């Protein structure tokens, strides 16, 4: 359906491109924004344009940050010998929430997937190798990638490259999430967890 | 597992059909094109998340409509009753729900309500290419093992990724080797688990196949099913993996030529024999038909053996193909079968005489023009 106003149509079209958004929700949001006062709408549009303008990628770990290097890479409390490899910046936040990991990060910005034309050069593997070479004295890399085929392939690839450089590569364990009732675990995860059972 | 009630909305020629089913044998009769198969297909949707008679969900929507909905209540022996629903909307796709909460992945549904389907398409099993037989064995195992299904999905993904590399880097052989390595490890790891599982199940399946075939035609011909794969004689996952790795390396030149992964369980086959005769090459029409039916009945017996819950047994138009004697055998088998079954038939007279004494175990339905009624 063509909307009456070209301007509105433009807004709806842009909103509908957002993830998880359909045309109907986009229309609803556009109509909602129209009803808000100018100030509110201005703040939203500024926040969106600042997002692209002000956010940087940390030149060490490639996490998103307002200042470069990012606060985690600058922090003196962090153990520089251990680096956790994650796929996306959101994964850094997930690990950080635990307050347990005291090393630093390396954000790949994706995983190897030939079907999507993503090879090792399209993600930040060379940058990781450079970090190890540049004498950051990295002793251990912890792979915290998704356990799907692409995450595994990326892990294998990294392992092969850094193994010869004398760096230990470990990966996080797979199994049952803490605080989850057994009955809510999907069957495949549970079966794998049984296979990887440990002495009590 | 018992399908106690079923509701169809805009599903093929059914505008709105609601029914309750009998616990044992349900016979659905009606003229050609009345919508008998569609009822079985709807139950199949709730078990496997897809149609058995159409490749695409969009053709299942009733003409002139935009969406369909199938809902059914199920009752297990150890599980309390639950509802499974499948909805499809043009442009938005399919949603599967159990007790009104949506499933994140299609695979989560498989095995919840195990199903065995006998249909006229079964003749492809013994007569056509290996893909039909692989999907039989995959459906057989997936319904009992979510891990197997997971491995299968993962394996297919790895093959697609790998094939893409073989095409994209065709002119850069050195780089190709480097890029293939991380996928090869996963390919052989996941692939060997699949081969191992198929190996075990096929061996267990043999005795059920013999039993089913004997019930249908006696002991004169002994059916066997042999598995053709990499490392088919290896007895451990490790050994299979070694064989697989070896063969993958051996086929390296060829697969670079063809730009395709050519070794692995995605190329497996099952070979069927009657005594020493290979069925596909030398079997008669009748032998093919009986063998295919025996495979499905064996699947039912196998599930009876390994699963807590009996599968739902769907028989689409089987009697059209069978002589009166075989029809009687199958009918008697169903009457004795402790689980629930659904049978469609165009000619009620062909089976009406066979069910007389067991009226409490048999429920009769008639369909015409997309409308269903129970016949008492």
Interface residues (C-beta under 8 A of the other chain):
Chain A: X112 X113 X114 X115 X117 X119 X120 X148 X149 X150 X152 X153 X154 X155 X156 X157 X160 X186 X187 X188 X191 X192
Chain B: X108 X111 X146 X147 X149 X150 X154 X157 X158 X160 X161 X162 X164 X165 X168 X179 X181 X182 X183 X185 X186
